[in-house]
Structures are given as structure tokens and as C-alpha cells.
Amino acid sequence: MAVATQTFADRLAAEVERKRSQLVVGLDPNVDLMPVELRGDVARFCCGLVDAVAPHAVAVKPQLAFFETLGPAGMAAFDQVCAYARRAGLLVIAAGERGDIGSTARAYCEAYLEGDLPRAHALTVNPYLGRESVEPYLAAARRHGAGIFVLVKTSNAGADVQDVVLKDGRPMWHHVASLVAEWGADLVGDGGLSAVGAVVGATHPRAVADARRLMPQAIMLLPGVGAQGGSVSDLVRAFQSGPASALVNASRSVNYAYRESGGDYREAAGAEAARLKREIWAASGW
């Protein structure tokens, strides 16, 4: 089996060091919130955001749902935005929360993570169908240098399934975190971090600390800062495994910053991304 020459984790770590940034900007193109002069042109809006945040972020995370709802034109826009972000030097994390049986998971890998020029460098993955559903993504990480971020403890308030208490007294998400550590153990790069990362909500500071203990080699993707109320200052422990061991994701607070500050949406997004970059780096202690 062919093996990738560079792991996703090592590539990310190099970008974190180069930019001194752990910021990921989610791209959530809601046509109702976009500037009226764009007339709902999702690709133009997102490419403008890419231009604005590229100096400050290491990655963008386009949310597939906002593109899929627009049909074929939306998926064409998704492809355009991903390619544009790659040319701008950004890593692309496709937010798809994919999770299905092995044959379907393999198809998702082919669609997003494989080929001569994959749409994305990494994909968010739902683990609740078990190892069979995750194995194709692990294979893509080995062969193609892809990354995955497994949903472990999400930022939404109604994620009660993740908190179900097991017979041994642990919450369900602790068990999932242990699986993530197991799945990623043989995909650790030269920098000591795994291509198998974890989504852990920034709205749960105590969970962030527990997650780092349970998954010492996983890159933690931390959504929930900004519009959902998460605070950067609560995330310090996420970075204990190194400067690239955690990524803070902000979406709406950057995408639609112009609605608070006024002016050009790109300038407002760039200013907010720059502010977050500095705040996160300082909080990380690196």
C-alpha cells in the first residue's frame, strides 16, 4: 500500500509555525446574511472571505450544508471555493460530518479526500456507526496524507447522546475519545500529532481539558468561539501537546463581522480574523 510522504498533522504544524496562528475560519454562506450587493453569489462571497483571512488563518472550513442547499450550482461553488483557498495557501477542512457504512464511507473519501487534487485536506466524520465506518478515512490518511476530525463532544447545547453515562461511569463521549486515540495511534507524524483529530466544542471548557488528557496526540478542532459564546481564554489546556495540537474555529463572527462594524465585509472579516489570531496565539502560551 502506498503511503503519503507527509501527514496532515505535519503539514498543519508547518503552517501553524509559519503563520503563528491556530485559527480556522468556517465558511457558512447564508444568503440571507450576505451583503445585498453580492446578490447571493456564494462563490464570490466565500472567495472574498478567503482573501481577507488568508494572512491570519491556517485553514478554512466550508460547511457543506450551505452549499448543498443550493443544488448543483452550490456544489460548483463549493469546488470553486476549495480550489481558491488552496491557491491562497490555506488548508481546507470540509465540514460534512459524514458517517455511514464502509462502502458509503469509501465513496465519501473518493469524493473529498482522494484523487490527484482532492477537494479537501481533511473532513469531519461522525463515528457512531463504529470502526467500519471510520476505516476508509484512516486508509485515506495513510495513502493520501488526509486528515479527519471525529465528532467527540460537540458545541451544540442539545448533544445529550454524547453525555449518556455508560456502565463504567464514563460519559459516552469519553469512550469515543478513547477510540479516537486508538484509531490515530499509527498515524502520528514526525511532530508527535496524529492525522486523526477530534471536534470538541469550545463551549465546554471542562470537556476540553478532559479531551486533551484522553487524546494527547489528537489535533483538537474547537468550534463555538464567537457567535456560540465560547471563550478563547477557556481553551488553554487544549494546546498542551504543542502549538498545532488545537485549532480554534470561528465562522459567523468572522463571516458576518461587517453586520456589527459596518463597511466592507472583507475588511471587517480580515480585522476580526487578525484579532482572533493574536488572541488565540497569546492564550495558547506558545
Contacts in CASP RR format, 6 or more apart in sequence:
PFRMAT RR
TARGET T0000
AUTHOR 0000-0000-0000
METHOD contacts of the structure
MODEL  1
MAVATQTFADRLAAEVERKRSQLVVGLDPNVDLMPVELRGDVARFCCGLV
DAVAPHAVAVKPQLAFFETLGPAGMAAFDQVCAYARRAGLLVIAAGERGD
IGSTARAYCEAYLEGDLPRAHALTVNPYLGRESVEPYLAAARRHGAGIFV
LVKTSNAGADVQDVVLKDGRPMWHHVASLVAEWGADLVGDGGLSAVGAVV
GATHPRAVADARRLMPQAIMLLPGVGAQGGSVSDLVRAFQSGPASALVNA
SRSVNYAYRESGGDYREAAGAEAARLKREIWAASGW
1 142 0 8 1.000
1 143 0 8 1.000
2 143 0 8 1.000
3 142 0 8 1.000
3 143 0 8 1.000
4 141 0 8 1.000
4 142 0 8 1.000
4 143 0 8 1.000
4 144 0 8 1.000
4 145 0 8 1.000
4 146 0 8 1.000
6 145 0 8 1.000
7 141 0 8 1.000
7 145 0 8 1.000
7 187 0 8 1.000
7 188 0 8 1.000
7 189 0 8 1.000
7 190 0 8 1.000
7 195 0 8 1.000
8 121 0 8 1.000
8 122 0 8 1.000
8 141 0 8 1.000
8 145 0 8 1.000
8 146 0 8 1.000
8 147 0 8 1.000
8 195 0 8 1.000
9 147 0 8 1.000
9 187 0 8 1.000
9 188 0 8 1.000
9 189 0 8 1.000
9 191 0 8 1.000
9 192 0 8 1.000
9 193 0 8 1.000
9 194 0 8 1.000
9 195 0 8 1.000
9 219 0 8 1.000
9 244 0 8 1.000
10 189 0 8 1.000
10 190 0 8 1.000
10 191 0 8 1.000
10 193 0 8 1.000
11 91 0 8 1.000
11 121 0 8 1.000
11 145 0 8 1.000
12 58 0 8 1.000
12 59 0 8 1.000
12 91 0 8 1.000
12 193 0 8 1.000
12 219 0 8 1.000
12 244 0 8 1.000
12 247 0 8 1.000
13 191 0 8 1.000
13 193 0 8 1.000
13 243 0 8 1.000
13 244 0 8 1.000
15 21 0 8 1.000
15 58 0 8 1.000
15 59 0 8 1.000
15 91 0 8 1.000
16 22 0 8 1.000
16 58 0 8 1.000
16 243 0 8 1.000
16 244 0 8 1.000
17 243 0 8 1.000
17 244 0 8 1.000
19 55 0 8 1.000
19 56 0 8 1.000
19 57 0 8 1.000
19 58 0 8 1.000
19 277 0 8 1.000
20 277 0 8 1.000
20 281 0 8 1.000
21 56 0 8 1.000
21 57 0 8 1.000
21 58 0 8 1.000
21 277 0 8 1.000
21 280 0 8 1.000
21 281 0 8 1.000
22 58 0 8 1.000
22 239 0 8 1.000
22 243 0 8 1.000
22 244 0 8 1.000
22 246 0 8 1.000
22 247 0 8 1.000
22 248 0 8 1.000
22 277 0 8 1.000
22 280 0 8 1.000
22 281 0 8 1.000
22 284 0 8 1.000
23 53 0 8 1.000
23 56 0 8 1.000
23 57 0 8 1.000
23 58 0 8 1.000
23 247 0 8 1.000
23 248 0 8 1.000
23 250 0 8 1.000
23 273 0 8 1.000
23 276 0 8 1.000
23 277 0 8 1.000
23 280 0 8 1.000
24 57 0 8 1.000
24 58 0 8 1.000
24 59 0 8 1.000
24 60 0 8 1.000
24 61 0 8 1.000
24 93 0 8 1.000
24 221 0 8 1.000
24 247 0 8 1.000
24 248 0 8 1.000
24 249 0 8 1.000
24 250 0 8 1.000
25 49 0 8 1.000
25 53 0 8 1.000
25 57 0 8 1.000
25 59 0 8 1.000
25 60 0 8 1.000
25 61 0 8 1.000
25 249 0 8 1.000
25 250 0 8 1.000
25 251 0 8 1.000
25 254 0 8 1.000
25 255 0 8 1.000
25 269 0 8 1.000
25 273 0 8 1.000
26 60 0 8 1.000
26 61 0 8 1.000
26 62 0 8 1.000
26 63 0 8 1.000
26 95 0 8 1.000
26 249 0 8 1.000
26 250 0 8 1.000
26 251 0 8 1.000
26 254 0 8 1.000
26 255 0 8 1.000
27 46 0 8 1.000
27 49 0 8 1.000
27 50 0 8 1.000
27 60 0 8 1.000
27 61 0 8 1.000
27 62 0 8 1.000
27 63 0 8 1.000
27 66 0 8 1.000
27 81 0 8 1.000
27 251 0 8 1.000
27 255 0 8 1.000
28 63 0 8 1.000
28 66 0 8 1.000
28 251 0 8 1.000
28 252 0 8 1.000
28 255 0 8 1.000
29 42 0 8 1.000
29 45 0 8 1.000
29 46 0 8 1.000
29 66 0 8 1.000
29 67 0 8 1.000
29 77 0 8 1.000
29 255 0 8 1.000
30 66 0 8 1.000
31 40 0 8 1.000
31 42 0 8 1.000
33 252 0 8 1.000
33 255 0 8 1.000
33 256 0 8 1.000
33 259 0 8 1.000
34 40 0 8 1.000
34 42 0 8 1.000
34 45 0 8 1.000
34 265 0 8 1.000
35 45 0 8 1.000
35 258 0 8 1.000
35 265 0 8 1.000
38 44 0 8 1.000
38 45 0 8 1.000
42 66 0 8 1.000
42 67 0 8 1.000
42 70 0 8 1.000
42 74 0 8 1.000
42 77 0 8 1.000
42 81 0 8 1.000
43 76 0 8 1.000
43 77 0 8 1.000
43 80 0 8 1.000
43 81 0 8 1.000
45 265 0 8 1.000
46 62 0 8 1.000
46 77 0 8 1.000
46 81 0 8 1.000
46 84 0 8 1.000
47 80 0 8 1.000
47 81 0 8 1.000
47 84 0 8 1.000
48 265 0 8 1.000
48 266 0 8 1.000
49 60 0 8 1.000
49 254 0 8 1.000
49 255 0 8 1.000
49 265 0 8 1.000
49 266 0 8 1.000
49 269 0 8 1.000
50 60 0 8 1.000
50 81 0 8 1.000
50 84 0 8 1.000
50 85 0 8 1.000
50 88 0 8 1.000
50 90 0 8 1.000
51 88 0 8 1.000
51 266 0 8 1.000
52 266 0 8 1.000
52 267 0 8 1.000
52 269 0 8 1.000
52 270 0 8 1.000
52 273 0 8 1.000
53 60 0 8 1.000
53 254 0 8 1.000
53 269 0 8 1.000
53 270 0 8 1.000
53 273 0 8 1.000
54 85 0 8 1.000
54 88 0 8 1.000
54 89 0 8 1.000
54 90 0 8 1.000
55 274 0 8 1.000
56 270 0 8 1.000
56 273 0 8 1.000
56 274 0 8 1.000
56 276 0 8 1.000
56 277 0 8 1.000
57 90 0 8 1.000
57 273 0 8 1.000
57 277 0 8 1.000
58 90 0 8 1.000
58 91 0 8 1.000
58 247 0 8 1.000
59 90 0 8 1.000
59 91 0 8 1.000
59 92 0 8 1.000
59 93 0 8 1.000
59 121 0 8 1.000
59 247 0 8 1.000
60 85 0 8 1.000
60 90 0 8 1.000
60 91 0 8 1.000
60 92 0 8 1.000
60 93 0 8 1.000
61 92 0 8 1.000
61 93 0 8 1.000
61 94 0 8 1.000
61 95 0 8 1.000
61 249 0 8 1.000
61 251 0 8 1.000
62 78 0 8 1.000
62 81 0 8 1.000
62 82 0 8 1.000
62 85 0 8 1.000
62 92 0 8 1.000
62 94 0 8 1.000
62 95 0 8 1.000
63 95 0 8 1.000
63 96 0 8 1.000
63 251 0 8 1.000
64 78 0 8 1.000
64 94 0 8 1.000
64 95 0 8 1.000
64 96 0 8 1.000
65 95 0 8 1.000
65 96 0 8 1.000
67 74 0 8 1.000
67 75 0 8 1.000
67 77 0 8 1.000
67 78 0 8 1.000
68 74 0 8 1.000
68 75 0 8 1.000
70 77 0 8 1.000
78 119 0 8 1.000
79 119 0 8 1.000
82 92 0 8 1.000
82 94 0 8 1.000
82 119 0 8 1.000
82 120 0 8 1.000
83 117 0 8 1.000
85 92 0 8 1.000
86 92 0 8 1.000
91 121 0 8 1.000
91 122 0 8 1.000
92 119 0 8 1.000
92 120 0 8 1.000
92 121 0 8 1.000
92 122 0 8 1.000
93 120 0 8 1.000
93 121 0 8 1.000
93 122 0 8 1.000
93 123 0 8 1.000
93 124 0 8 1.000
93 149 0 8 1.000
93 221 0 8 1.000
94 112 0 8 1.000
94 119 0 8 1.000
94 120 0 8 1.000
94 122 0 8 1.000
94 123 0 8 1.000
94 124 0 8 1.000
95 124 0 8 1.000
96 123 0 8 1.000
96 124 0 8 1.000
97 124 0 8 1.000
97 125 0 8 1.000
97 126 0 8 1.000
97 151 0 8 1.000
98 105 0 8 1.000
98 108 0 8 1.000
98 123 0 8 1.000
98 124 0 8 1.000
98 125 0 8 1.000
98 126 0 8 1.000
99 105 0 8 1.000
99 108 0 8 1.000
99 125 0 8 1.000
99 126 0 8 1.000
99 127 0 8 1.000
99 128 0 8 1.000
99 129 0 8 1.000
99 133 0 8 1.000
100 108 0 8 1.000
100 129 0 8 1.000
100 133 0 8 1.000
101 129 0 8 1.000
101 132 0 8 1.000
101 133 0 8 1.000
102 132 0 8 1.000
102 133 0 8 1.000
102 135 0 8 1.000
102 136 0 8 1.000
105 132 0 8 1.000
105 133 0 8 1.000
105 134 0 8 1.000
105 135 0 8 1.000
105 136 0 8 1.000
105 137 0 8 1.000
106 136 0 8 1.000
108 123 0 8 1.000
108 136 0 8 1.000
108 137 0 8 1.000
109 136 0 8 1.000
109 137 0 8 1.000
109 139 0 8 1.000
109 140 0 8 1.000
109 146 0 8 1.000
111 119 0 8 1.000
112 118 0 8 1.000
112 119 0 8 1.000
112 120 0 8 1.000
112 123 0 8 1.000
113 119 0 8 1.000
113 120 0 8 1.000
113 121 0 8 1.000
113 122 0 8 1.000
113 123 0 8 1.000
113 137 0 8 1.000
113 140 0 8 1.000
113 144 0 8 1.000
113 146 0 8 1.000
113 147 0 8 1.000
114 140 0 8 1.000
114 143 0 8 1.000
114 144 0 8 1.000
114 146 0 8 1.000
115 144 0 8 1.000
118 144 0 8 1.000
118 146 0 8 1.000
120 146 0 8 1.000
121 146 0 8 1.000
121 147 0 8 1.000
122 146 0 8 1.000
122 147 0 8 1.000
122 148 0 8 1.000
122 149 0 8 1.000
123 137 0 8 1.000
123 146 0 8 1.000
123 147 0 8 1.000
123 148 0 8 1.000
123 149 0 8 1.000
124 148 0 8 1.000
124 149 0 8 1.000
124 150 0 8 1.000
124 151 0 8 1.000
124 199 0 8 1.000
124 221 0 8 1.000
125 134 0 8 1.000
125 137 0 8 1.000
125 148 0 8 1.000
125 149 0 8 1.000
125 150 0 8 1.000
125 151 0 8 1.000
126 133 0 8 1.000
126 150 0 8 1.000
126 151 0 8 1.000
127 133 0 8 1.000
127 134 0 8 1.000
127 150 0 8 1.000
127 151 0 8 1.000
127 176 0 8 1.000
127 179 0 8 1.000
127 180 0 8 1.000
130 179 0 8 1.000
131 179 0 8 1.000
131 183 0 8 1.000
134 148 0 8 1.000
134 150 0 8 1.000
134 183 0 8 1.000
137 146 0 8 1.000
137 147 0 8 1.000
137 148 0 8 1.000
138 148 0 8 1.000
138 183 0 8 1.000
138 184 0 8 1.000
138 187 0 8 1.000
138 196 0 8 1.000
140 146 0 8 1.000
140 147 0 8 1.000
140 148 0 8 1.000
141 147 0 8 1.000
141 148 0 8 1.000
141 187 0 8 1.000
141 195 0 8 1.000
141 196 0 8 1.000
142 187 0 8 1.000
145 195 0 8 1.000
146 195 0 8 1.000
147 195 0 8 1.000
147 196 0 8 1.000
147 197 0 8 1.000
148 195 0 8 1.000
148 196 0 8 1.000
148 197 0 8 1.000
149 197 0 8 1.000
149 198 0 8 1.000
149 199 0 8 1.000
149 219 0 8 1.000
149 221 0 8 1.000
150 176 0 8 1.000
150 179 0 8 1.000
150 180 0 8 1.000
150 183 0 8 1.000
150 196 0 8 1.000
150 197 0 8 1.000
150 198 0 8 1.000
150 199 0 8 1.000
151 176 0 8 1.000
151 198 0 8 1.000
151 199 0 8 1.000
152 162 0 8 1.000
152 173 0 8 1.000
152 176 0 8 1.000
152 177 0 8 1.000
152 180 0 8 1.000
152 198 0 8 1.000
152 199 0 8 1.000
152 200 0 8 1.000
152 211 0 8 1.000
152 215 0 8 1.000
153 159 0 8 1.000
153 162 0 8 1.000
153 173 0 8 1.000
153 177 0 8 1.000
153 199 0 8 1.000
153 200 0 8 1.000
153 201 0 8 1.000
153 204 0 8 1.000
153 207 0 8 1.000
153 211 0 8 1.000
154 162 0 8 1.000
154 199 0 8 1.000
154 200 0 8 1.000
154 201 0 8 1.000
154 223 0 8 1.000
155 201 0 8 1.000
155 202 0 8 1.000
155 203 0 8 1.000
155 204 0 8 1.000
155 223 0 8 1.000
155 224 0 8 1.000
155 228 0 8 1.000
155 230 0 8 1.000
157 203 0 8 1.000
161 172 0 8 1.000
162 171 0 8 1.000
162 172 0 8 1.000
162 173 0 8 1.000
162 176 0 8 1.000
163 171 0 8 1.000
163 172 0 8 1.000
163 173 0 8 1.000
164 171 0 8 1.000
164 172 0 8 1.000
165 171 0 8 1.000
165 172 0 8 1.000
166 172 0 8 1.000
166 175 0 8 1.000
173 207 0 8 1.000
174 210 0 8 1.000
174 214 0 8 1.000
177 198 0 8 1.000
177 210 0 8 1.000
177 211 0 8 1.000
177 214 0 8 1.000
177 215 0 8 1.000
178 214 0 8 1.000
180 196 0 8 1.000
180 197 0 8 1.000
180 198 0 8 1.000
180 215 0 8 1.000
180 218 0 8 1.000
181 214 0 8 1.000
181 215 0 8 1.000
181 216 0 8 1.000
181 217 0 8 1.000
181 218 0 8 1.000
183 196 0 8 1.000
184 194 0 8 1.000
184 195 0 8 1.000
184 196 0 8 1.000
184 197 0 8 1.000
184 217 0 8 1.000
184 218 0 8 1.000
185 194 0 8 1.000
185 217 0 8 1.000
187 194 0 8 1.000
187 195 0 8 1.000
187 196 0 8 1.000
188 194 0 8 1.000
188 195 0 8 1.000
188 217 0 8 1.000
189 195 0 8 1.000
192 217 0 8 1.000
192 241 0 8 1.000
193 217 0 8 1.000
193 218 0 8 1.000
193 219 0 8 1.000
193 241 0 8 1.000
193 242 0 8 1.000
193 244 0 8 1.000
193 245 0 8 1.000
194 217 0 8 1.000
194 218 0 8 1.000
194 219 0 8 1.000
196 218 0 8 1.000
197 215 0 8 1.000
197 218 0 8 1.000
197 219 0 8 1.000
197 220 0 8 1.000
197 221 0 8 1.000
198 211 0 8 1.000
198 215 0 8 1.000
198 218 0 8 1.000
198 219 0 8 1.000
198 220 0 8 1.000
198 221 0 8 1.000
199 220 0 8 1.000
199 221 0 8 1.000
199 223 0 8 1.000
200 207 0 8 1.000
200 208 0 8 1.000
200 211 0 8 1.000
200 220 0 8 1.000
200 221 0 8 1.000
200 222 0 8 1.000
200 238 0 8 1.000
201 207 0 8 1.000
201 208 0 8 1.000
201 222 0 8 1.000
201 223 0 8 1.000
201 224 0 8 1.000
202 208 0 8 1.000
202 222 0 8 1.000
202 223 0 8 1.000
202 224 0 8 1.000
202 225 0 8 1.000
202 228 0 8 1.000
202 230 0 8 1.000
202 231 0 8 1.000
202 232 0 8 1.000
202 234 0 8 1.000
202 235 0 8 1.000
202 248 0 8 1.000
202 249 0 8 1.000
203 224 0 8 1.000
203 228 0 8 1.000
203 229 0 8 1.000
203 230 0 8 1.000
205 231 0 8 1.000
205 234 0 8 1.000
205 235 0 8 1.000
208 220 0 8 1.000
208 222 0 8 1.000
208 234 0 8 1.000
208 235 0 8 1.000
208 237 0 8 1.000
208 238 0 8 1.000
209 237 0 8 1.000
211 218 0 8 1.000
211 220 0 8 1.000
211 238 0 8 1.000
212 220 0 8 1.000
212 237 0 8 1.000
212 238 0 8 1.000
212 240 0 8 1.000
212 241 0 8 1.000
212 245 0 8 1.000
216 241 0 8 1.000
217 241 0 8 1.000
218 245 0 8 1.000
219 244 0 8 1.000
219 245 0 8 1.000
219 246 0 8 1.000
219 247 0 8 1.000
220 238 0 8 1.000
220 245 0 8 1.000
220 246 0 8 1.000
220 247 0 8 1.000
221 246 0 8 1.000
221 247 0 8 1.000
221 249 0 8 1.000
222 235 0 8 1.000
222 238 0 8 1.000
222 246 0 8 1.000
222 247 0 8 1.000
222 248 0 8 1.000
222 249 0 8 1.000
223 249 0 8 1.000
223 251 0 8 1.000
224 230 0 8 1.000
224 249 0 8 1.000
224 250 0 8 1.000
225 231 0 8 1.000
225 232 0 8 1.000
225 235 0 8 1.000
225 248 0 8 1.000
225 249 0 8 1.000
225 250 0 8 1.000
225 253 0 8 1.000
225 276 0 8 1.000
226 250 0 8 1.000
226 252 0 8 1.000
226 253 0 8 1.000
227 251 0 8 1.000
227 252 0 8 1.000
227 253 0 8 1.000
232 248 0 8 1.000
232 276 0 8 1.000
232 279 0 8 1.000
232 280 0 8 1.000
232 283 0 8 1.000
233 283 0 8 1.000
235 246 0 8 1.000
235 248 0 8 1.000
235 280 0 8 1.000
235 283 0 8 1.000
236 283 0 8 1.000
236 284 0 8 1.000
236 285 0 8 1.000
238 245 0 8 1.000
238 246 0 8 1.000
239 245 0 8 1.000
239 246 0 8 1.000
239 283 0 8 1.000
239 284 0 8 1.000
239 285 0 8 1.000
239 286 0 8 1.000
242 286 0 8 1.000
243 284 0 8 1.000
243 286 0 8 1.000
246 284 0 8 1.000
248 276 0 8 1.000
248 280 0 8 1.000
250 272 0 8 1.000
250 273 0 8 1.000
250 276 0 8 1.000
253 272 0 8 1.000
254 269 0 8 1.000
254 270 0 8 1.000
254 272 0 8 1.000
254 273 0 8 1.000
254 276 0 8 1.000
255 269 0 8 1.000
256 265 0 8 1.000
257 265 0 8 1.000
257 268 0 8 1.000
257 269 0 8 1.000
257 270 0 8 1.000
257 271 0 8 1.000
257 272 0 8 1.000
258 264 0 8 1.000
258 265 0 8 1.000
258 267 0 8 1.000
258 268 0 8 1.000
258 269 0 8 1.000
260 268 0 8 1.000
261 268 0 8 1.000
261 271 0 8 1.000
262 268 0 8 1.000
END
